[in-house]
């Protein structure tokens, strides 16, 4: 995935989070993935 595609997808996720009042969900998932990555090193 290109950086432009990644940025576009991130923007769309943020928009959906705001529309559905799910602010912060993306950050929580990012944090959880980071924990998993550390666990499986």
PDB file of N, CA, C and O in Angstrom:
ATOM      1  N   UNK A   1       0.852  -1.170   0.000  1.00  0.00           N
ATOM      2  CA  UNK A   1       0.000   0.000   0.000  1.00  0.00           C
ATOM      3  C   UNK A   1       0.899   1.234   0.000  1.00  0.00           C
ATOM      4  O   UNK A   1       1.855   1.322   0.770  1.00  0.00           O
ATOM      5  N   UNK A   2       0.582   2.160  -0.855  1.00  0.00           N
ATOM      6  CA  UNK A   2       1.395   3.370  -0.934  1.00  0.00           C
ATOM      7  C   UNK A   2       1.108   4.271   0.270  1.00  0.00           C
ATOM      8  O   UNK A   2       0.100   4.112   0.958  1.00  0.00           O
ATOM      9  N   UNK A   3       2.008   5.210   0.505  1.00  0.00           N
ATOM     10  CA  UNK A   3       1.806   6.156   1.607  1.00  0.00           C
ATOM     11  C   UNK A   3       0.554   6.996   1.377  1.00  0.00           C
ATOM     12  O   UNK A   3      -0.169   7.308   2.323  1.00  0.00           O
ATOM     13  N   UNK A   4       0.296   7.363   0.113  1.00  0.00           N
ATOM     14  CA  UNK A   4      -0.896   8.150  -0.199  1.00  0.00           C
ATOM     15  C   UNK A   4      -2.165   7.343   0.095  1.00  0.00           C
ATOM     16  O   UNK A   4      -3.128   7.880   0.642  1.00  0.00           O
ATOM     17  N   UNK A   5      -2.166   6.058  -0.265  1.00  0.00           N
ATOM     18  CA  UNK A   5      -3.318   5.196   0.024  1.00  0.00           C
ATOM     19  C   UNK A   5      -3.518   5.049   1.531  1.00  0.00           C
ATOM     20  O   UNK A   5      -4.646   5.084   2.024  1.00  0.00           O
ATOM     21  N   UNK A   6      -2.412   4.884   2.255  1.00  0.00           N
ATOM     22  CA  UNK A   6      -2.474   4.744   3.702  1.00  0.00           C
ATOM     23  C   UNK A   6      -3.056   6.009   4.339  1.00  0.00           C
ATOM     24  O   UNK A   6      -3.904   5.929   5.227  1.00  0.00           O
ATOM     25  N   UNK A   7      -2.597   7.169   3.881  1.00  0.00           N
ATOM     26  CA  UNK A   7      -3.098   8.437   4.416  1.00  0.00           C
ATOM     27  C   UNK A   7      -4.580   8.608   4.098  1.00  0.00           C
ATOM     28  O   UNK A   7      -5.345   9.074   4.942  1.00  0.00           O
ATOM     29  N   UNK A   8      -4.987   8.237   2.890  1.00  0.00           N
ATOM     30  CA  UNK A   8      -6.387   8.339   2.498  1.00  0.00           C
ATOM     31  C   UNK A   8      -7.258   7.431   3.355  1.00  0.00           C
ATOM     32  O   UNK A   8      -8.331   7.838   3.801  1.00  0.00           O
ATOM     33  N   UNK A   9      -6.804   6.213   3.585  1.00  0.00           N
ATOM     34  CA  UNK A   9      -7.562   5.270   4.403  1.00  0.00           C
ATOM     35  C   UNK A   9      -7.668   5.775   5.840  1.00  0.00           C
ATOM     36  O   UNK A   9      -8.724   5.678   6.464  1.00  0.00           O
ATOM     37  N   UNK A  10      -6.574   6.311   6.356  1.00  0.00           N
ATOM     38  CA  UNK A  10      -6.577   6.851   7.717  1.00  0.00           C
ATOM     39  C   UNK A  10      -7.591   7.989   7.830  1.00  0.00           C
ATOM     40  O   UNK A  10      -8.327   8.076   8.813  1.00  0.00           O
ATOM     41  N   UNK A  11      -7.626   8.850   6.830  1.00  0.00           N
ATOM     42  CA  UNK A  11      -8.574   9.959   6.826  1.00  0.00           C
ATOM     43  C   UNK A  11     -10.013   9.450   6.805  1.00  0.00           C
ATOM     44  O   UNK A  11     -10.874   9.989   7.500  1.00  0.00           O
ATOM     45  N   UNK A  12     -10.269   8.430   6.021  1.00  0.00           N
ATOM     46  CA  UNK A  12     -11.616   7.866   5.944  1.00  0.00           C
ATOM     47  C   UNK A  12     -12.027   7.198   7.250  1.00  0.00           C
ATOM     48  O   UNK A  12     -13.175   7.323   7.677  1.00  0.00           O
ATOM     49  N   UNK A  13     -11.096   6.488   7.885  1.00  0.00           N
ATOM     50  CA  UNK A  13     -11.397   5.882   9.188  1.00  0.00           C
ATOM     51  C   UNK A  13     -11.729   6.966  10.210  1.00  0.00           C
ATOM     52  O   UNK A  13     -12.669   6.821  10.993  1.00  0.00           O
ATOM     53  N   UNK A  14     -10.964   8.040  10.201  1.00  0.00           N
ATOM     54  CA  UNK A  14     -11.204   9.141  11.129  1.00  0.00           C
ATOM     55  C   UNK A  14     -12.576   9.743  10.901  1.00  0.00           C
ATOM     56  O   UNK A  14     -13.289  10.045  11.858  1.00  0.00           O
ATOM     57  N   UNK A  15     -12.955   9.921   9.642  1.00  0.00           N
ATOM     58  CA  UNK A  15     -14.258  10.479   9.306  1.00  0.00           C
ATOM     59  C   UNK A  15     -15.386   9.574   9.810  1.00  0.00           C
ATOM     60  O   UNK A  15     -16.357  10.063  10.387  1.00  0.00           O
ATOM     61  N   UNK A  16     -15.267   8.279   9.599  1.00  0.00           N
ATOM     62  CA  UNK A  16     -16.299   7.341  10.058  1.00  0.00           C
ATOM     63  C   UNK A  16     -16.379   7.343  11.580  1.00  0.00           C
ATOM     64  O   UNK A  16     -17.473   7.315  12.144  1.00  0.00           O
ATOM     65  N   UNK A  17     -15.226   7.375  12.251  1.00  0.00           N
ATOM     66  CA  UNK A  17     -15.210   7.418  13.709  1.00  0.00           C
ATOM     67  C   UNK A  17     -15.970   8.636  14.210  1.00  0.00           C
ATOM     68  O   UNK A  17     -16.753   8.536  15.155  1.00  0.00           O
ATOM     69  N   UNK A  18     -15.745   9.779  13.583  1.00  0.00           N
ATOM     70  CA  UNK A  18     -16.416  11.000  14.002  1.00  0.00           C
ATOM     71  C   UNK A  18     -17.914  10.922  13.721  1.00  0.00           C
ATOM     72  O   UNK A  18     -18.722  11.323  14.558  1.00  0.00           O
ATOM     73  N   UNK A  19     -18.286  10.416  12.568  1.00  0.00           N
ATOM     74  CA  UNK A  19     -19.699  10.302  12.206  1.00  0.00           C
ATOM     75  C   UNK A  19     -20.445   9.378  13.149  1.00  0.00           C
ATOM     76  O   UNK A  19     -21.609   9.619  13.469  1.00  0.00           O
ATOM     77  N   UNK A  20     -19.790   8.335  13.587  1.00  0.00           N
ATOM     78  CA  UNK A  20     -20.446   7.330  14.439  1.00  0.00           C
ATOM     79  C   UNK A  20     -20.108   7.508  15.914  1.00  0.00           C
ATOM     80  O   UNK A  20     -20.407   6.649  16.744  1.00  0.00           O
ATOM     81  N   UNK A  21     -19.487   8.628  16.221  1.00  0.00           N
ATOM     82  CA  UNK A  21     -19.101   8.950  17.597  1.00  0.00           C
ATOM     83  C   UNK A  21     -18.227   7.856  18.210  1.00  0.00           C
ATOM     84  O   UNK A  21     -18.430   7.440  19.350  1.00  0.00           O
ATOM     85  N   UNK A  22     -17.260   7.406  17.432  1.00  0.00           N
ATOM     86  CA  UNK A  22     -16.330   6.372  17.885  1.00  0.00           C
ATOM     87  C   UNK A  22     -14.920   6.934  18.012  1.00  0.00           C
ATOM     88  O   UNK A  22     -13.941   6.210  17.833  1.00  0.00           O
ATOM     89  N   UNK A  23     -14.817   8.210  18.317  1.00  0.00           N
ATOM     90  CA  UNK A  23     -13.523   8.873  18.387  1.00  0.00           C
ATOM     91  C   UNK A  23     -12.560   8.092  19.275  1.00  0.00           C
ATOM     92  O   UNK A  23     -12.920   7.641  20.362  1.00  0.00           O
ATOM     93  N   UNK A  24     -11.349   7.945  18.798  1.00  0.00           N
ATOM     94  CA  UNK A  24     -10.316   7.277  19.556  1.00  0.00           C
ATOM     95  C   UNK A  24     -10.201   5.784  19.282  1.00  0.00           C
ATOM     96  O   UNK A  24      -9.246   5.150  19.730  1.00  0.00           O
ATOM     97  N   UNK A  25     -11.150   5.215  18.560  1.00  0.00           N
ATOM     98  CA  UNK A  25     -11.103   3.777  18.309  1.00  0.00           C
ATOM     99  C   UNK A  25      -9.848   3.400  17.534  1.00  0.00           C
ATOM    100  O   UNK A  25      -9.204   2.399  17.848  1.00  0.00           O
ATOM    101  N   UNK A  26      -9.500   4.182  16.539  1.00  0.00           N
ATOM    102  CA  UNK A  26      -8.320   3.894  15.723  1.00  0.00           C
ATOM    103  C   UNK A  26      -7.061   3.903  16.598  1.00  0.00           C
ATOM    104  O   UNK A  26      -6.203   3.030  16.466  1.00  0.00           O
ATOM    105  N   UNK A  27      -6.959   4.874  17.474  1.00  0.00           N
ATOM    106  CA  UNK A  27      -5.790   4.953  18.356  1.00  0.00           C
ATOM    107  C   UNK A  27      -5.726   3.761  19.302  1.00  0.00           C
ATOM    108  O   UNK A  27      -4.648   3.236  19.579  1.00  0.00           O
ATOM    109  N   UNK A  28      -6.891   3.336  19.800  1.00  0.00           N
ATOM    110  CA  UNK A  28      -6.905   2.169  20.701  1.00  0.00           C
ATOM    111  C   UNK A  28      -6.439   0.920  19.970  1.00  0.00           C
ATOM    112  O   UNK A  28      -5.676   0.124  20.519  1.00  0.00           O
ATOM    113  N   UNK A  29      -6.895   0.744  18.732  1.00  0.00           N
ATOM    114  CA  UNK A  29      -6.457  -0.423  17.955  1.00  0.00           C
ATOM    115  C   UNK A  29      -4.974  -0.345  17.631  1.00  0.00           C
ATOM    116  O   UNK A  29      -4.277  -1.359  17.679  1.00  0.00           O
ATOM    117  N   UNK A  30      -4.483   0.843  17.301  1.00  0.00           N
ATOM    118  CA  UNK A  30      -3.055   1.006  17.042  1.00  0.00           C
ATOM    119  C   UNK A  30      -2.239   0.616  18.273  1.00  0.00           C
ATOM    120  O   UNK A  30      -1.214  -0.057  18.155  1.00  0.00           O
ATOM    121  N   UNK A  31      -2.690   1.034  19.438  1.00  0.00           N
ATOM    122  CA  UNK A  31      -1.986   0.706  20.680  1.00  0.00           C
ATOM    123  C   UNK A  31      -2.024  -0.802  20.931  1.00  0.00           C
ATOM    124  O   UNK A  31      -1.032  -1.386  21.367  1.00  0.00           O
ATOM    125  N   UNK A  32      -3.152  -1.421  20.659  1.00  0.00           N
ATOM    126  CA  UNK A  32      -3.266  -2.862  20.875  1.00  0.00           C
ATOM    127  C   UNK A  32      -2.346  -3.631  19.923  1.00  0.00           C
ATOM    128  O   UNK A  32      -1.690  -4.591  20.328  1.00  0.00           O
ATOM    129  N   UNK A  33      -2.302  -3.212  18.681  1.00  0.00           N
ATOM    130  CA  UNK A  33      -1.412  -3.857  17.705  1.00  0.00           C
ATOM    131  C   UNK A  33       0.037  -3.688  18.136  1.00  0.00           C
ATOM    132  O   UNK A  33       0.827  -4.625  18.020  1.00  0.00           O
ATOM    133  N   UNK A  34       0.397  -2.520  18.627  1.00  0.00           N
ATOM    134  CA  UNK A  34       1.764  -2.283  19.095  1.00  0.00           C
ATOM    135  C   UNK A  34       2.111  -3.234  20.241  1.00  0.00           C
ATOM    136  O   UNK A  34       3.229  -3.744  20.310  1.00  0.00           O
ATOM    137  N   UNK A  35       1.163  -3.469  21.130  1.00  0.00           N
ATOM    138  CA  UNK A  35       1.385  -4.417  22.238  1.00  0.00           C
ATOM    139  C   UNK A  35       1.612  -5.819  21.698  1.00  0.00           C
ATOM    140  O   UNK A  35       2.513  -6.522  22.155  1.00  0.00           O
ATOM    141  N   UNK A  36       0.800  -6.232  20.726  1.00  0.00           N
ATOM    142  CA  UNK A  36       0.955  -7.559  20.131  1.00  0.00           C
ATOM    143  C   UNK A  36       2.305  -7.689  19.443  1.00  0.00           C
ATOM    144  O   UNK A  36       2.965  -8.723  19.543  1.00  0.00           O
ATOM    145  N   UNK A  37       2.711  -6.632  18.744  1.00  0.00           N
ATOM    146  CA  UNK A  37       4.002  -6.678  18.060  1.00  0.00           C
ATOM    147  C   UNK A  37       5.145  -6.872  19.058  1.00  0.00           C
ATOM    148  O   UNK A  37       6.082  -7.627  18.797  1.00  0.00           O
ATOM    149  N   UNK A  38       5.065  -6.195  20.190  1.00  0.00           N
ATOM    150  CA  UNK A  38       6.096  -6.346  21.226  1.00  0.00           C
ATOM    151  C   UNK A  38       6.081  -7.764  21.794  1.00  0.00           C
ATOM    152  O   UNK A  38       7.131  -8.354  22.050  1.00  0.00           O
ATOM    153  N   UNK A  39       4.882  -8.297  21.985  1.00  0.00           N
ATOM    154  CA  UNK A  39       4.727  -9.616  22.573  1.00  0.00           C
ATOM    155  C   UNK A  39       5.305 -10.717  21.685  1.00  0.00           C
ATOM    156  O   UNK A  39       5.829 -11.712  22.186  1.00  0.00           O
ATOM    157  N   UNK A  40       5.210 -10.537  20.378  1.00  0.00           N
ATOM    158  CA  UNK A  40       5.626 -11.575  19.453  1.00  0.00           C
ATOM    159  C   UNK A  40       7.023 -11.367  18.860  1.00  0.00           C
ATOM    160  O   UNK A  40       7.387 -12.033  17.891  1.00  0.00           O
ATOM    161  N   UNK A  41       7.790 -10.469  19.423  1.00  0.00           N
ATOM    162  CA  UNK A  41       9.171 -10.263  18.957  1.00  0.00           C
ATOM    163  C   UNK A  41      10.055 -11.377  19.374  1.00  0.00           C
ATOM    164  O   UNK A  41      11.247 -11.366  19.068  1.00  0.00           O
TER     165      UNK A  41
END
